[in-house]
Structures are given as C-alpha cells and as structure tokens.
Amino acid sequence: MHEFWFTPKLTGYGAVPSTWEGYTLVGAFLTIIMVCVSVMIRRAKSYTAIFPLPMRVLAVSTVVFLIICAWKTDGHGAR
C-alpha cells in the first residue's frame, strides 16, 4: 500500500507531515541544517572554496528532501 507521509495544506502552498515518517524526515532535515550551519560558523575563516563541503551537503540534502516530499505527498488534499 502506498501511504502518504504529507498532506497538502488547506490554504496556501506546501504540505504538512501527517505520519511519523513525515515528522522524522522533517526532523532529520532540520538536524542536517543545524549541523551544517554550526560547522560553517565554527570554521568560517578556514574555508577557501566558494562552496565548502557543508554547503554542498546542505544543497544535496535539500534536493533529496524536496523529492521525497513531492513523492510522498497526497495529491488530493485533506478534503
């Protein structure tokens, strides 16, 4: 059975988690953001590249997060 993790909002754009898997995915994504930002702040003066590793990790994880959200969102909404 194809179970959806997110439900589209009734008004506006976006979706909200509706199962524990959705909440876990959002929590993991927020954890990745916090870790990447703290690493960037701690090592701000030592980076010489335009896109250091934490920024690349953040970019890839954002793309993966959005793909999973689109795949696991119910297209019919909460009617």
BATORKE-707973 format. One line per field, with one value per residue (C-alpha): x, y, z. Coordinates in steps of 0.5 Angstrom, whole numbers, plus 2048, in hexadecimal, padded with zeros to 3 digits. Example, Ala and Ser with C-alpha at 12.3 -4.5 7.8 and 13.67 -1.06 7.14 Angstrom:
<pts>
u	[819 / 81B]
v	[7F7 / 7FE]
w	[810 / 80E]
</pts>
This chain:
<pts>
u	[800 / 803 / 802 / 803 / 807 / 805 / 7FE / 7FD / 7FB / 7F4 / 7F6 / 7FD / 803 / 806 / 805 / 805 / 807 / 801 / 805 / 80B / 80F / 80E / 810 / 816 / 818 / 817 / 81B / 821 / 821 / 821 / 826 / 82B / 829 / 82B / 832 / 834 / 833 / 836 / 83C / 83C / 83C / 842 / 846 / 844 / 84B / 84E / 84A / 84E / 849 / 843 / 83E / 841 / 83F / 83A / 836 / 837 / 834 / 82E / 82D / 82C / 828 / 823 / 822 / 821 / 81C / 818 / 818 / 816 / 810 / 80E / 80E / 80A / 805 / 7FE / 7FC / 7F4 / 7F5 / 7F1 / 7EA]
v	[800 / 807 / 80B / 812 / 816 / 81D / 820 / 827 / 82D / 82F / 836 / 839 / 835 / 82F / 829 / 826 / 820 / 81B / 815 / 813 / 812 / 819 / 81C / 818 / 81A / 822 / 821 / 81E / 823 / 828 / 825 / 825 / 82C / 82E / 82A / 82D / 834 / 832 / 830 / 836 / 83A / 837 / 836 / 83D / 83F / 839 / 838 / 83A / 837 / 83A / 834 / 831 / 82A / 82C / 830 / 82A / 825 / 82A / 82B / 824 / 822 / 828 / 825 / 81E / 821 / 824 / 81E / 819 / 81F / 81F / 817 / 816 / 81C / 81A / 81E / 81E / 822 / 822 / 822]
w	[800 / 7FE / 805 / 804 / 809 / 808 / 807 / 803 / 807 / 806 / 805 / 802 / 7FF / 802 / 806 / 80D / 810 / 811 / 814 / 818 / 812 / 80F / 816 / 816 / 80F / 811 / 818 / 814 / 80F / 815 / 818 / 812 / 811 / 818 / 818 / 811 / 814 / 81A / 816 / 812 / 817 / 81B / 815 / 812 / 811 / 80E / 808 / 802 / 7FD / 7FA / 7FC / 802 / 804 / 809 / 803 / 7FF / 804 / 805 / 7FE / 7FC / 803 / 801 / 7FA / 7FD / 802 / 7FD / 7F8 / 7FE / 800 / 7F9 / 7F8 / 7FF / 7FF / 7FE / 7F7 / 7F9 / 800 / 806 / 803]
</pts>
